[in-house]
Structures are given as C-alpha cells and as structure tokens.
C-alpha cells in the first residue's frame, strides 16, 4: 500500500462523493434543494420534496458513489480492504463536505450503504434490518439511520473481528453519521422531527 495508491484512492473517492445528485436532480425539476423541506441535499429531502421516484433515484445514485469508491480499489489492488475502506471514507466526506457546494452536503447514509455492499454485505444486511424495524415503528428516517450506523461496528466486530480494518470503518461511519444527524437529534428531543 504505497503513498501514491493511498492518495489516488482518496482523491477518486472524495470527488466521486462530492457529486451531489440531490442538487442535480432537484435543479432539473426547478427546485433549490437547500431551500426546500429540511434544506438538506440528500435523498430523503428529495423524496419529501419531489416524490418517491426522484428520491429513490438520488438514493440509488448516491449508493453507487459509495460502491464505486470502495469497489474499484478492491479490484485494482488485489482485494486490499484497507484501500477500499479509505476510498469509502473519502467518498462519504466528499458527499458530506462537497467542494462543489462550498463544503456542504448530505448526511452520507446512501453512500455508506453502497460502500458497505462492496466491503461487508453481511454487516450491511444486519444494519438494514435494524433500519427497517426502527423506521416502520417510529416513521423517522433520522432515528433509523443513526441506529443503523451504531449497528455497524457491533456487527463488524462479531463478523470480522476487532483486528480487521472493516471494524474500524464501522466505528468511523457510526461517528460520522450520528454527528451529521445532530440537528435531527435536537428536533427529536424537542418533538419536532419530521415523520413519514
């Protein structure tokens, strides 16, 4: 794992992540996503604002960013999980702090899901089951997303062990996703969080 390969993986991951499909799709429909709904440039806000078709399209495209960012290093560098982990983290940071949006962005859940599909599908499956249970009982995407995030390092620990880079990825993702949902936490505590 050379410095050049690390830098390449970071750059590709970041710029993949920095492409904001929420902004692109919303703009194509005449909407400024920063001024609509919650103001968040992510799939959930697009779905609330423009409907399921466009929201699901953004979700799929954001997931594809994560899948590519984690997947291409696995192919190019002989299945090196360390580089794939670095690529995914770079993509999530690009999505959340996009250079094209003055370092604003979405919360990174869809991008995370795409990357986890490439890196550790079993951990992802456990997380998605938790997401579905929490969402359908609470009707709150943010709460489901945060508990999904918290499940990642726990599931990775039991499936891959504490020495695997994917366990540490789970910890980083959990922190990133929960921190990105801090405004939702404030709204939940005050009883003002949006529900579907």
Buried (B, 14 or more C-beta within 10 A) or exposed (E): EEEEBBEBBBEBBBBBBBBBBBBEBBEEEEBEBBEBBBEBBBBBBBBBBBEEEBBEBBBEBBBBBBBBBBBBBBEBBEEBBBBBBBBBBBBBBBBBBBEEBEEBBBBBBBBBBBBBBBBBEEBBEBBBEBBEEBBEEBEBBBBBBBBBBBBBBBBBBEBBEEEBBBBBBBBBBBEBBBEBBEBBBEBBEEEEBBEE
